[in-house]
Amino acid sequence: MTYATQSSETVAPVLGSAIKAGLIAGAVFMAVEMLLVWLVMGMNPFAPPHMIVAIAMGPEVLPGPNLVPGTDPGVIVVAMIIHFVLAVALAFIFKLVAERLKLNGSMLLATGVVFGLLIYAINFYGMTAIFPWFAMARNWISVLAHAVFGLVLAYALMPRASVTVVEERV
C-alpha cells in the first residue's frame, strides 16, 4: 500500500500564497468596511473592529454609550489579529477548494465573490447564535465588503502568467 504525501516543498507555496492573499484581501475588506461605515452610515469607523474583537473579549467591548470605538489601541490590535488570522485561514480554505476544482480566470473570480457571500451568510446568520451582535451589521455594506473580500482573495490567488524574455541577437 502506498500513501501520497505532500512535501514541505509543495505545502510552502500553498501556505505562502494563502497568507499573502489573506492579508491583502483582509486589508481591503477592513478598509472598505470601515470607510463605508464612516462615510455612508456616519458611524465611528472603528465600530466594525469592535464587533470582531468581541468574539474574543466579550460583548463588553462593543460600541455603546460608555465606549467610544477606537479609543483603546489594545482592543484594535487584538481585533486586527483576529481579523487577519481568520482572513488567512479562509484564504487557505479557498485556495484548496479552487485548486481542487481547477478554477482559473473569470470562474475563479466569480467563485471568490460567491465564497465571500457565503462567509457573510455564515457570519451574519449562522454565527449570530454564538455572537448575537453580528445581527446588528446585517446590511448592504457588510454584504459588499464580503463580496469584495472574496473577489480580491481570488484575484490575489490567481496564477500569474510567466514571462519569458528572449534575447534577440543581431
C-alpha positions as CSV (number, residue, x, y, z in Angstrom):
1,M,0.0,0.0,0.0
2,T,1.4,3.4,-0.9
3,Y,0.5,6.8,0.6
4,A,0.8,10.1,-1.2
5,T,2.4,12.7,1.0
6,Q,2.9,16.4,0.4
7,S,6.4,17.5,1.0
8,S,7.2,20.8,2.6
9,E,8.3,22.0,-0.9
10,T,4.7,21.7,-2.1
11,V,3.0,22.9,1.1
12,A,5.1,26.0,1.5
13,P,3.9,27.8,-1.7
14,V,0.3,27.0,-1.0
15,L,0.6,28.3,2.5
16,G,2.7,31.3,1.4
17,S,0.3,32.4,-1.3
18,A,-2.7,31.9,1.1
19,I,-1.0,34.0,3.7
20,K,-0.3,36.8,1.2
21,A,-3.8,36.6,-0.4
22,G,-5.5,36.5,3.0
23,L,-3.6,39.6,4.2
24,I,-4.3,41.5,1.1
25,A,-8.0,40.6,1.0
26,G,-8.3,41.1,4.7
27,A,-6.8,44.6,4.5
28,V,-9.1,45.6,1.5
29,F,-12.1,44.2,3.4
30,M,-11.3,46.2,6.5
31,A,-10.7,49.4,4.6
32,V,-14.0,49.0,2.6
33,E,-16.0,48.2,5.8
34,M,-14.5,51.0,7.9
35,L,-14.7,53.6,5.2
36,L,-18.3,52.8,4.2
37,V,-19.5,52.6,7.8
38,W,-18.0,56.1,8.4
39,L,-18.9,57.8,5.1
40,V,-22.3,56.2,4.4
41,M,-23.7,55.5,7.8
42,G,-22.0,58.3,9.7
43,M,-20.8,55.8,12.3
44,N,-17.4,55.5,14.0
45,P,-15.2,53.7,11.6
46,F,-13.8,51.6,14.5
47,A,-17.2,50.0,15.2
48,P,-16.5,47.0,12.9
49,P,-13.2,46.1,14.6
50,H,-15.0,46.3,17.9
51,M,-17.6,43.8,16.7
52,I,-14.7,41.5,15.6
53,V,-12.8,41.8,18.9
54,A,-15.9,41.0,20.9
55,I,-15.5,37.4,19.6
56,A,-12.6,37.0,22.0
57,M,-13.0,39.8,24.5
58,G,-16.8,39.6,25.0
59,P,-19.7,41.9,24.3
60,E,-18.4,44.5,26.9
61,V,-16.1,45.9,24.2
62,L,-19.0,46.6,21.8
63,P,-19.6,50.2,21.0
64,G,-22.1,51.8,23.2
65,P,-22.9,54.9,25.3
66,N,-19.9,54.1,27.6
67,L,-17.5,53.0,25.0
68,V,-16.2,55.1,22.1
69,P,-14.7,52.7,19.4
70,G,-11.1,53.1,18.6
71,T,-10.0,54.7,21.9
72,D,-8.2,51.6,23.2
73,P,-5.3,50.7,20.9
74,G,-5.0,47.3,22.6
75,V,-8.6,46.4,21.6
76,I,-7.9,47.4,18.0
77,V,-4.7,45.4,17.9
78,V,-6.5,42.3,19.1
79,A,-9.3,42.9,16.6
80,M,-6.8,43.1,13.7
81,I,-5.0,39.9,14.9
82,I,-8.4,38.0,15.0
83,H,-9.4,39.5,11.6
84,F,-6.2,38.7,9.8
85,V,-5.9,35.2,11.3
86,L,-9.4,34.5,10.0
87,A,-8.7,36.1,6.6
88,V,-5.6,33.9,6.2
89,A,-7.5,30.7,7.3
90,L,-10.3,31.5,4.8
91,A,-7.7,32.2,2.1
92,F,-6.2,28.8,2.7
93,I,-9.6,27.0,2.5
94,F,-10.5,28.9,-0.6
95,K,-7.1,28.1,-2.3
96,L,-7.5,24.4,-1.6
97,V,-11.1,24.4,-3.0
98,A,-10.1,26.5,-6.1
99,E,-7.2,24.2,-6.8
100,R,-9.3,21.1,-6.3
101,L,-11.9,22.4,-8.7
102,K,-9.2,23.7,-11.1
103,L,-10.7,27.1,-11.2
104,N,-9.0,29.9,-13.1
105,G,-9.8,33.2,-14.8
106,S,-13.3,34.6,-14.5
107,M,-14.6,31.4,-12.9
108,L,-12.0,31.8,-10.1
109,L,-13.1,35.5,-9.6
110,A,-16.8,34.6,-9.7
111,T,-16.2,31.8,-7.2
112,G,-14.4,34.2,-5.0
113,V,-17.4,36.5,-4.9
114,V,-19.7,33.6,-4.0
115,F,-17.2,32.5,-1.3
116,G,-17.3,36.0,0.2
117,L,-21.1,36.0,0.2
118,L,-21.1,32.5,1.8
119,I,-18.8,33.9,4.5
120,Y,-21.3,36.7,5.0
121,A,-24.2,34.3,5.3
122,I,-22.4,32.1,7.8
123,N,-21.2,35.1,9.9
124,F,-24.3,37.1,10.0
125,Y,-26.9,34.4,10.1
126,G,-25.2,31.3,11.4
127,M,-22.8,32.7,13.9
128,T,-25.4,35.0,15.5
129,A,-26.4,32.1,17.6
130,I,-23.0,32.5,19.4
131,F,-22.3,36.2,18.7
132,P,-25.7,37.9,18.6
133,W,-24.2,41.3,18.0
134,F,-23.4,40.3,14.4
135,A,-27.0,40.7,13.6
136,M,-26.6,44.5,14.0
137,A,-24.4,44.5,10.9
138,R,-26.7,42.8,8.5
139,N,-26.7,45.4,5.9
140,W,-25.5,46.1,2.3
141,I,-22.2,47.4,3.5
142,S,-21.3,44.1,5.1
143,V,-22.6,42.2,2.0
144,L,-20.5,44.4,-0.3
145,A,-17.4,44.1,1.9
146,H,-17.6,40.3,2.0
147,A,-18.1,40.1,-1.8
148,V,-15.1,42.4,-2.3
149,F,-13.1,40.2,0.1
150,G,-13.8,37.2,-2.0
151,L,-13.1,38.9,-5.2
152,V,-9.7,40.3,-4.0
153,L,-8.9,37.0,-2.5
154,A,-9.5,35.2,-5.8
155,Y,-7.5,37.8,-7.7
156,A,-4.6,37.6,-5.3
157,L,-4.5,33.8,-5.7
158,M,-4.7,33.9,-9.5
159,P,-1.7,32.4,-11.1
160,R,0.3,35.0,-12.9
161,A,1.5,34.3,-16.5
162,S,5.1,33.7,-16.5
163,V,7.1,35.9,-18.9
164,T,10.0,34.5,-20.8
165,V,12.4,37.1,-22.1
166,V,14.1,36.1,-25.3
167,E,17.2,38.0,-26.2
168,E,17.4,38.7,-29.9
169,R,20.9,38.6,-31.3
170,V,21.6,40.7,-34.4
